[in-house]
Amino acid sequence: MYLPPLDPDDNDTATRPRQWSTWDYRKDLLRKRIALVDADVVCFQEVAPVSFDDDFAFMKELGYQGEMFRKGRFRPATFFKPSRLERVSPEVHKDRALLSSFRRATANQDGQTPKSEKNTDETSSPTWYVLNCHLQAGKEGRRRVRQINEGVRAAMTLARKHKLRNPERHIPLIVCGDFNGGPECGAVRYLEDGGVDETFREDGEPVVSSRKDLPLEHPMVDVMAFVTDRDPPATLVVNELISIMVKGQAYENPTLSEEMVTRLSRIYDKLASEESGDTKVMGIGDVEAWLVAINGELGRGSEFRNAAKKMGWKDGGNEKERITLPSGGRLSKQSFIEVYEDELKGGKFWGIAHDMAVLGEPLEDAGVFQARFDRIYCSSILKPTAVMDFTSSVPCPNGDEPSDHLPVAASFSIT
């Protein structure tokens, strides 16, 4: 989400050229960054399955091969260098979490044993585990705890299948990705404190009905905080919007501010063209025009799904049935505002800001919001040996950063 949105008709602006938002430009930034770090394992979140092979063909050129999560519109994907590592087992797919197991390669792509592995037999190279997560966003603390708990327990199950003795103490496990929450969220506390119980509250609600314990002997290590001579950098550096959008800034149960309701009412009045008594409402043509304006095409985005339901679409009991806008359906002003209320409750502040700008109601600049949502944790048997900080003082994405999230990177040894 480039804010304000880049002008599609202005390719020559020196300060914010339109090309920044093209995939070719962003892909080139990603390629250079990944080549610079030269990690054994690279984890992505929010890759698009419809274009995954083409989007990440450059990873093969850099010597990686990868696996994508098997379901969802935006998925985690884990890549590794087969010249250095080999898979021990097929990937395990949990709820928005992809579990991989690796050990050092016994032979490289040319059939030669890597220098670090000479005089080392296969059984002396330990198996280690990477859980690549993209936890649920929004007011979903209970689901985030369940997702991280299931992922870690899947790693323990796989380690036992690999005949690792006392995995509670000895599993070399790395948990990384987008936690969609800061230090106060249940998923983070589960890893750092060793569990959460029914008294813990996130967004004012319990995240478990009974205690869930981390199945490890010790809590996991917050790797980016392992270096103590600086604060871990923010990984989400974007426009500050909460003060504008949220009524009273009550983030635990957000509702749209009066200013936002007024702006949305004006937008609705401009879009609505069908007569309904003394007023005008949004008919199906108006709704389609609105959705294409904000999402680029019809059928994508949570706004589309929520609008269709408010216009009367029902799934008929089949959850996999394709959602469509009901023929002859109408969207009232209240329902239009409720679509954006739902977006707000889902934590999609920057998506709302994008829509407002596209629809002629751009929000004022209220500064920068920073948070550390992207994290790396390791089990106690692993020792972080280096971390790599990436920072930005201006909202992302921009000409130097291809994503709204900054990466995190670290290396480890097994103690």
C-alpha atoms as one frame of an Amber mdcrd trajectory, in Angstrom:
protein
   0.000   0.000   0.000   1.818   3.078  -1.264   0.353   6.101   0.533  -0.675
   8.255  -1.088  -1.267   5.827  -3.984   1.171   6.301  -6.847  -0.361   8.127
  -9.793  -0.828   5.603 -12.642  -0.606   8.441 -15.184   2.611   9.931 -13.794
   5.687   7.878 -14.653   8.156  10.745 -14.529   7.830  11.959 -10.947  11.364
  11.877  -9.591  10.387  11.643  -5.942   7.772   8.872  -6.176   7.775   7.296
  -9.634   4.988   4.917 -10.558   7.519   2.176 -11.337   8.108   1.640  -7.609
   4.885  -0.348  -7.399   5.586  -2.599 -10.394   6.486  -6.185  -9.641   9.601
  -6.004 -11.825  10.977  -3.123  -9.751  10.049  -4.725  -6.425  11.339  -8.119
  -7.513  14.696  -6.587  -8.363  14.918  -5.106  -4.853  14.072  -8.496  -3.345
  16.622 -10.287  -5.496  19.426  -7.892  -4.526  18.533  -8.120  -0.828  18.407
 -11.910  -0.819  21.640 -12.217  -2.787  23.319  -9.852  -0.304  22.261 -11.843
   2.759  22.915 -15.228   1.077  20.978 -17.151   3.733  20.653 -20.924   3.754
  16.887 -20.576   4.280  14.593 -17.727   3.174  11.000 -17.447   4.380   8.325
 -15.334   2.704   4.755 -14.572   3.736   1.826 -13.492   1.542   2.987 -15.038
  -1.734   0.265 -15.343  -4.376  -0.365 -18.941  -5.505  -1.707 -17.917  -8.924
   1.670 -16.488  -9.941   4.103 -18.109  -7.501   6.304 -19.892 -10.057   6.778
 -16.787 -12.200   7.033 -14.389  -9.264   9.859 -16.304  -7.619  11.705 -17.756
 -10.599  14.577 -15.473  -9.555  15.053 -17.596  -6.431  16.007 -20.578  -8.586
  18.511 -18.348 -10.383  20.007 -17.548  -6.961  20.384 -21.252  -6.211  17.245
 -21.825  -4.105  14.379 -24.244  -4.320  11.174 -23.723  -2.435   7.854 -24.959
  -1.159   4.624 -22.964  -0.853   1.856 -23.483   1.685  -0.911 -25.473   0.042
  -3.996 -23.306   0.585  -5.152 -19.712   0.975  -5.061 -16.574  -1.163  -1.749
 -15.425   0.355   0.601 -18.073   1.657   3.912 -18.647   3.421   6.720 -20.078
   1.282  10.084 -21.462   2.412  13.161 -21.627   0.178  16.513 -23.292   0.857
  19.834 -23.819  -0.895  20.202 -27.495  -1.906  23.932 -26.931  -2.323  24.084
 -26.540   1.460  21.000 -28.262   2.837  18.730 -31.193   2.142  15.162 -31.832
   3.220  14.721 -34.534   5.823  10.933 -34.888   5.445   8.175 -33.389   3.315
   6.823 -30.063   4.580   4.052 -30.136   7.181   1.126 -27.762   6.572  -0.724
 -26.389   9.598  -3.025 -23.353   9.942  -1.052 -20.560   8.196   2.222 -22.193
   9.223   4.658 -24.195   7.088   7.058 -26.573   8.862  10.291 -27.641   7.138
  13.093 -29.925   8.340  16.687 -29.704   7.098  20.171 -31.027   7.653  23.448
 -30.138   6.038  23.754 -31.541   2.532  25.940 -34.626   2.262  26.744 -33.694
  -1.340  26.380 -30.467  -3.280  24.769 -30.006  -6.675  27.977 -31.141  -8.396
  28.062 -34.325  -6.354  30.953 -33.041  -4.219  30.908 -33.084  -0.433  30.965
 -29.520   0.944  34.224 -28.579   2.657  32.471 -28.170   5.977  31.200 -31.738
   5.739  34.363 -33.631   4.836  35.144 -36.444   7.262  31.625 -36.104   8.622
  29.123 -38.899   8.227  25.439 -38.258   7.613  24.273 -39.259  11.066  26.425
 -36.597  12.753  24.572 -33.766  10.980  21.558 -32.855  13.145  18.108 -32.190
  11.774  16.768 -28.722  12.464  13.299 -27.314  11.981  11.912 -24.057  10.578
   8.308 -23.045  11.265   7.367 -20.248   8.826   4.239 -18.468  10.112   1.815
 -15.856   8.919  -0.519 -15.625  11.897  -4.057 -14.338  11.474  -4.408 -10.542
  11.513  -6.976  -8.464  13.376  -8.873  -9.239  16.530  -7.974 -12.924  16.387
  -5.808 -13.508  19.461  -7.354 -16.901  20.182  -6.652 -18.146  16.666  -3.074
 -16.810  16.694  -2.320 -18.746  19.890  -3.868 -21.868  18.417  -1.852 -21.456
  15.209   1.487 -21.092  16.975   0.704 -23.884  19.449  -0.233 -26.288  16.651
   2.874 -25.366  14.665   5.313 -25.931  17.524   3.623 -29.199  18.480   3.852
 -30.352  14.860   7.620 -29.751  15.043   7.804 -31.872  18.187   5.838 -34.666
  16.522   8.127 -34.592  13.489  11.246 -34.609  15.689   9.985 -37.725  17.453
   9.435 -39.397  14.080  13.068 -38.557  13.345  14.026 -40.415  16.554  15.306
 -37.315  18.323  15.657 -38.124  21.999  14.123 -35.650  24.450  12.962 -33.151
  21.812  11.605 -30.979  24.634  15.236 -30.179  25.427  17.143 -30.947  22.229
  15.038 -29.848  19.241  16.818 -27.219  17.078  13.708 -25.190  16.234  13.362
 -21.779  14.598   9.947 -20.065  14.526   9.738 -17.026  12.270   7.376 -14.874
  10.260   4.627 -12.295  10.613   2.997 -12.544  14.053   0.539  -9.716  13.366
   1.018  -8.554  16.938   3.512  -7.003  19.304   4.893  -8.067  22.691   1.445
  -7.876  24.263  -0.133 -10.539  22.036  -0.829 -14.071  23.214   1.196 -15.809
  20.501   4.335 -13.895  21.519   3.748 -14.481  25.217   3.215 -18.204  24.543
   6.717 -18.481  23.064   8.527 -16.081  25.414   6.821 -17.049  28.690   6.369
 -20.747  28.000   2.593 -20.647  27.789  -0.593 -18.665  28.407  -3.600 -19.406
  30.593  -7.259 -18.457  30.733  -6.531 -15.254  32.697  -4.540 -13.763  29.808
  -6.416 -11.147  27.767  -5.746  -9.824  24.279  -7.984  -7.059  22.926  -9.983
  -7.536  26.122 -10.776 -11.196  25.444  -9.264 -14.508  26.655  -7.099 -16.319
  24.096  -7.484 -19.810  25.632 -10.187 -21.565  27.631  -7.553 -23.515  29.590
  -3.798 -23.194  29.882  -1.677 -23.965  26.828   1.973 -24.726  27.565   4.863
 -24.517  25.145   6.008 -28.156  24.753   9.656 -27.221  25.320  11.756 -27.347
  28.449  12.593 -23.637  28.156  10.843 -20.635  26.580  12.020 -19.682  23.123
  14.601 -16.929  22.566  13.591 -13.656  20.890  16.519 -13.623  18.474  16.384
  -9.965  17.419  16.441  -8.957  21.109  19.440 -11.236  21.756  21.738  -8.316
  20.873  21.294  -6.054  23.886  23.162  -2.899  22.883  20.238  -1.630  20.796
  16.467  -2.016  20.708  15.228  -4.433  18.038  14.120  -2.348  15.047  10.517
  -2.017  13.948   9.546  -4.258  11.052   6.297  -2.471  10.179   6.986   1.162
   9.265   3.887   2.703   7.704   1.636   5.759   7.810   0.008   6.401  11.200
  -3.745   6.055  10.755  -5.277   4.942  14.042  -5.600   8.499  15.358  -7.643
   9.432  12.273  -9.726   6.306  11.785 -10.595   4.988  15.243 -13.197   6.593
  17.467 -11.475   7.542  20.689  -8.516   5.403  19.543 -10.124   2.451  21.389
  -8.071  -0.152  19.589  -9.324  -3.110  21.642 -12.776  -2.794  20.046 -12.338
  -0.249  17.253 -15.173   1.677  15.662 -14.930   4.244  12.903 -14.416   7.842
  13.938 -17.066  10.447  13.135 -14.721  11.932  10.540 -14.448   8.575   8.774
 -18.216   8.029   8.813 -18.680  11.500   7.290 -16.101  10.785   4.588 -17.667
   7.418   3.767 -21.118   9.008   3.584 -19.834  11.514   1.039 -18.222   8.725
  -0.995 -21.441   6.706  -0.933 -23.496   9.682  -2.141 -21.115  10.096  -5.100
 -21.266   6.402  -6.007 -25.004   5.777  -5.572 -27.051   6.203  -8.769 -30.199
   4.080  -8.370 -33.408   5.790  -7.293 -35.028   4.520  -4.104 -37.853   6.783
  -3.046 -36.407  10.206  -2.278 -32.836   8.944  -2.063 -30.287   7.116  -4.173
 -28.692   3.782  -3.352 -25.846   1.741  -4.775 -27.099  -0.801  -7.288 -25.044
  -3.677  -8.593 -23.416  -1.494 -11.263 -22.378   1.068  -8.650 -20.998  -1.654
  -6.384 -19.013  -3.189  -9.236 -17.532   0.203 -10.170 -16.531   0.827  -6.539
 -14.891  -2.585  -6.153 -12.956  -2.302  -9.412 -11.746   1.161  -8.382 -10.337
  -0.022  -5.048  -9.179  -3.566  -5.912  -8.355  -3.399  -9.612 -10.742  -6.191
 -10.557 -14.046  -7.703  -9.499 -14.007 -10.707  -7.177 -10.995  -9.968  -5.001
 -10.720  -8.430  -1.544 -12.664  -8.705   1.694 -14.701  -5.629   0.674 -16.130
  -7.675  -2.217 -16.975 -10.645  -0.010 -18.570  -8.559   2.732 -20.526  -6.385
   0.288 -21.917  -9.460  -1.475 -23.168 -10.875   1.831 -24.743  -7.578   2.869
 -26.494  -7.463  -0.524 -28.091 -10.844   0.156 -25.625 -13.454  -1.130 -25.809
 -16.734   0.796 -23.563 -19.765   0.443 -26.384 -22.292   0.511 -24.468 -24.375
   3.032 -21.492 -24.882   0.717 -18.509 -22.971   2.097 -16.581 -23.468  -1.170
 -19.304 -21.946  -3.340 -18.038 -18.985  -5.359 -19.214 -15.651  -3.981 -21.076
 -13.419  -6.432 -22.929 -10.123  -6.239 -26.662 -10.965  -6.158 -28.464  -9.966
  -9.352 -30.588  -6.907  -8.659 -29.025  -6.499  -5.223 -28.514  -3.129  -3.572
 -26.043  -1.880  -0.972 -27.404   0.618   1.542 -25.339   3.458   2.965 -25.311
   1.801   6.392 -24.102  -1.473   4.877 -21.440   0.381   2.895 -20.132   1.942
   6.112 -20.316  -1.453   7.857 -18.064  -2.952   5.161 -15.368  -0.518   6.254
 -16.169  -1.086   9.922 -15.377  -4.746   9.285 -12.123  -3.768   7.555 -11.200
  -1.692  10.605 -11.896  -4.551  13.018  -9.690  -6.738  10.827  -6.780  -4.331
  11.329  -6.736  -3.260   7.677  -6.061   0.419   8.353  -3.752   0.898   5.393
  -6.156  -0.822   3.012  -8.882   1.584   4.123  -6.525   4.547   3.619  -5.764
   3.327   0.094  -9.479   3.087  -0.702 -10.145   6.558   0.680  -7.456   8.068
  -1.542  -8.646   6.222  -4.640 -12.228   7.312  -3.956 -11.331  10.994  -3.653
 -11.095  11.349   0.140  -7.333  11.094   0.894  -6.420  11.252   4.584  -4.023
  13.802   5.989  -0.461  12.880   6.958  -0.424  12.018  10.679   3.150  10.758
  10.870   4.661   7.272  11.000   3.448   4.135  12.798   6.097   1.609  13.826
   5.720  -1.870  15.303   7.682  -5.122  15.470   5.340  -7.704  13.973   7.948
  -9.854  12.208   9.985 -12.029  14.528  12.486 -14.872  14.772  12.544 -17.219
  17.758  14.857 -20.139  18.448  14.865 -22.990  20.946  17.399 -22.964  23.771
  19.708 -25.481  22.068  20.357 -22.918  19.327  22.643 -19.927  19.888  22.193
 -16.809  17.726  25.603 -15.882  16.295  24.596 -12.807  14.280  21.538 -10.712
  13.494  20.970  -8.326  10.622  18.904  -5.172  11.176  16.924  -3.486   8.411
  15.530  -0.042   9.155  13.529   2.734   7.539  12.619   6.207   8.775   9.886
   6.707   6.176   6.737   4.684   5.461   7.132   1.469   3.484   6.899   0.349
   0.736   9.021   2.953  -1.005  11.816   3.184  -3.564  14.182   1.146  -1.369
  11.775  -1.261   0.321   9.522  -3.519  -1.783   7.147  -4.431   1.065   5.327
  -2.770   3.947   7.246  -5.204   6.192  11.003  -5.015   6.693  12.896  -8.317
   6.788  14.622  -9.917   9.768  17.694 -12.132   9.475  19.898 -14.183  11.798
  22.403 -17.016  11.867  22.753 -19.771  14.465  24.961 -22.486  15.851  23.801
 -25.583  17.681  25.125 -25.700  21.252
